[in-house]
């Protein structure tokens, strides 16, 4: 299972994503893709999306949590960074103590 999340998806990219995903809410895409198809979708996004286009991807991974978090494109204005802390994938919004920041 793969989940893509992005605000303000351009219409051409939204139409392309709807080939493989359902859109249960605006700008949230959900689907089950094999690795090859997902890589082709990711390559399409990187080639055809605007320069500031960024997307959060949550997909299956063979780890203890069962998922991985990935960002496609630039980080954008959200400031959230996908990190792994003690083997657990997380989304960090800000770090309270800069000295102990893992990234």
C-alpha positions in Angstrom: 0.0 0.0 0.0 1.3 3.5 -0.9 -0.1 6.8 0.2 0.9 10.1 -1.5 0.1 13.4 0.2 0.5 16.9 -1.4 -1.4 20.2 -1.4 -2.3 21.9 -4.7 -1.5 19.0 -7.1 -1.6 20.4 -10.7 -4.4 19.0 -12.8 -2.2 17.1 -15.3 -0.3 15.4 -12.4 -3.6 14.6 -10.6 -4.9 13.0 -13.7 -1.8 10.9 -14.1 -1.8 9.8 -10.5 -5.5 8.7 -10.8 -4.4 6.0 -13.2 -2.9 4.0 -10.3 -4.4 5.6 -7.2 -7.8 6.4 -5.7 -8.2 9.9 -4.2 -10.3 9.4 -1.0 -9.7 13.1 -0.1 -8.4 15.9 -2.2 -4.6 15.6 -2.8 -4.4 12.3 -0.9 -3.7 9.4 -3.2 -3.9 5.7 -2.1 -3.0 2.6 -4.0 -1.1 -0.7 -4.2 1.8 -0.6 -6.7 4.6 -2.9 -7.4 8.2 -1.5 -7.1 8.6 -1.0 -10.8 5.4 0.9 -11.3 6.1 3.1 -8.3 9.5 3.9 -9.7 8.0 4.9 -13.0 5.4 7.1 -11.2 8.2 8.7 -9.1 10.3 9.4 -12.3 7.3 10.9 -14.0 6.7 13.2 -11.0 10.4 14.3 -10.9 10.4 15.0 -14.7 7.1 16.7 -15.1 6.2 18.5 -11.8 6.9 22.1 -11.2 10.3 22.9 -9.6 8.7 23.6 -6.2 6.6 20.4 -6.3 7.1 18.2 -3.2 5.2 15.1 -2.1 5.2 12.9 1.0 5.1 9.2 0.3 4.3 6.5 2.9 4.7 3.0 1.6 5.2 -0.6 2.7 8.7 -1.5 3.9 10.1 -4.7 5.4 11.0 -3.1 8.8 9.5 -3.4 12.3 7.0 -0.7 11.7 5.9 -2.0 8.2 6.2 1.4 6.5 8.7 3.9 5.2 8.4 7.7 4.8 10.0 9.3 1.7 9.8 12.8 0.2 9.7 13.4 -3.5 11.0 16.7 -4.7 12.0 19.7 -2.5 11.1 19.9 1.1 8.8 22.8 0.6 7.4 25.1 3.2 6.1 22.5 5.7 9.4 22.2 7.4 8.7 18.5 8.2 11.5 16.1 7.7 11.2 12.3 7.5 13.7 10.9 9.9 14.4 7.5 11.5 14.9 7.4 15.2 15.8 4.1 16.8 14.4 2.2 13.8 11.1 4.1 13.9 10.2 6.3 10.9 8.9 9.6 12.0 8.0 13.1 10.6 9.9 15.7 12.6 8.4 19.2 12.6 11.0 20.9 14.7 13.6 19.9 17.2 13.5 21.3 20.7 17.2 20.9 21.5 19.4 21.7 18.5 22.4 20.0 20.1 20.6 16.6 20.0 19.1 17.0 16.6 19.7 13.7 14.6 19.7 15.4 11.2 
